[in-house]
Amino acid sequence: MKKIKIILADDHRIFRDGIKYFLENEQMEVVAEASSGIELLELLKTQKTDIVIMDITMPELSGIEATKFIAELYPEIKIMMLSMHTEEEFVINSVKAGAKAYLPKETSKEELLEAVKVLYDGGEYYSKLISDKFLKNFVKKVKVEQNLQENDSLTVREIEILKLAARGISNKEIADMLSISIKTVDAHKNHIMQKLKLKNTAELVLFALRNKIIEL
């Protein structure tokens, strides 16, 4: 059976040593190691691998930025994030960059092994912790939107505009995105302000943050 070739990228040597020891006991081959994103990209110029397992927080170049380069230059290489960050923003940005698997650093050896095999076979893998967190956040957002409709009498369109406006998107950009006129956007925003008893855009943003409609 062909050994799965892996490169580890993490700025903590002791962590790399532990992962390497475990993987090589499972008939996998750690062909190289890097302590930064820049070092990893240099390695890939000469070293072939099936999978890169890397951290997000690394000096010189983050794991997410390194992933963008790898996905563009070496699309055949599969990338797994193994990070202490479990916030939605980090997962989404990693996936957008090209990562096909995401696990928290407290994951079990068994789950790490399963993820490597799924990734090698062409699949994608997101840990149960990450999946559960996404589901909980999704349910929260659905409940908030239901409450806005039922208790504050906001329409689906008004909720949509509330989300966009709270992110700092201009009326013209919102109008272009939704294929409506700027006057219509203005009217919707005025209705939103009246219904939620808000005085200005700053209060609208604060309301959206407090109610988890948007996140920093």
Disulfide bonds with the S-S distance in Angstrom:
none
